[in-house]
Amino acid sequence: MTTRDVNLYGSFEDWFLANMDANTAHDLREHGASCGIGGLCYYSETVGLFNAFEDEIERLATDDYRTEIWQIAKQCDARGVTQLQNAMVWIAAEMLAYKFARHFTEKDDELEVELEIDGGDASEN
C-alpha cells in the first residue's frame, strides 16, 4: 500500500475492509498492530492513513472521545507527533478488527459453504 492508495477510499473503515482479511483481523485482535500488519508497518503508511482519515481515526482511537489524546501518547510513550499518529492508527485498526470480527467470520463461513458446494476444499486453492 502506498500513501496515494489511501485516496481510493472514502473512510478508514472502507480502507480497513478492503485491505484486511480474516487472518489479519484475527492477528490484530490477538496480538495488536505492532505484530507487523501489512499497510500498518511503516510511519509513511500510518501517517498517510492518519492524514487521510484524521477525524475518524481520532474518534476510534479515543473510543468516541472518552479517552484523551494525551493518555494515548503517555500509554504508548510517544516521543513525537509521528509516533502518536502511528499509535492512533494502530488503535483504530485494532478497534475495527474487533468491530468486524463477525463480518470476517461470516465471510469465512460463506467461503466454506462455496467450497463444499463446488466439492473442493481450502487446500486446493
N, C-alpha and C positions, 0 to 999 in steps of 0.2 A: 504494500500500500504506500502510496506517496501522498504528500500533503494535498496535491491538486485533486486526487481521487475523492477527498472529503467533500468537495463541491458537488459531487453527484448525488448527495443525499440531503433530504430536507430536514433531518434531525439526527441526533446522536443515536436515538433508538433505531432509526432506519439503517444507519451505518452498522450498528451492532448486529441487527438481524441479518443483514446482507453478508457480513464478514465473519460471523461466528457460527460454528456448528455445535452439535450436541456434545461432542468430546471437549471442545474448547470451553463451552459454557460450564461443563462439569468441572474442568480444571480451575476455572475462575472461582466457582463456588467452593471447591475443596481446598485450593492452595493459594488463591489470590492472583492478581495480575503480575505480581513480582516473579512468578514462576516462568515467565518468558512467553507471553501470548503474542502471536503474530499480529502486527498492527498496533501493538501497545508496548513495544520493546524500547524504542528509541525516543529521546526527547523530541526529535523532529516530528515524529508521528503523534505523540501525545500532545505536544504544544499545538500542532496543526489542528488536532481534534478539538482541543480546548478553545482555540481562537474561532473555529467554525461554529461551535455549539456551546459557547460560554454559559449562557443563561440556563440551559437545560442541564449541563454538567454540574453547575453550581447547585441547582435545585436537588439533583440526585445525590451529590456528594454530601450535602448538608442535611439530607433527609428532610426535604421540604422546609429548609431553613430552621430546623430545630437544633442544629449544630452550627457553631460559629466557625468561620474560616480559620481564625487563629488557633482553634482547637485542633483542626486538621493539620495545620502547619506544625504545631507542637507535637502531636502524636506521631507524625511521620518524620520529625526532625528536619523539616525543610530548611535549607540554608539560603534559599533564594526563590524568586518567583517561578523559575522554570521547574524546580523540584516540587513546589506547591501545586502548580498546574498539572504536573505529571501525577502526583498523588490524587488529585481530584478526579482526573480522568480514570485512573485505576479504580477508585472507589465507585465512581459512576458505572463503570463497566461491570464491576462485581455486583452492584445493586441490580443491574439489568439481567445479569446471569441468574440471580435469584428470582426476579420477576418473571422471566421467561422459561424457568425450569420446566414447567408444564408444556409449554409450546414445543420445546426440543424433544421432550418425551413423546408427545403425540406425533411429532414428525417421524421419530424413530419407529413408533408403532405402525404408522402408515407405510413406511418402507418395508417393514417385516411382512405386513399383510400383502403388499405388492409382490414381494419375493415369493411368498407362499403360493399366491395365485399363479405366478409365472412358473412355479416349480423349481425355482432356483434358491440358492442360499447366499448369504453375505460373502462367503469365501470365494464365490465365483466372480465377484465384481472386482 
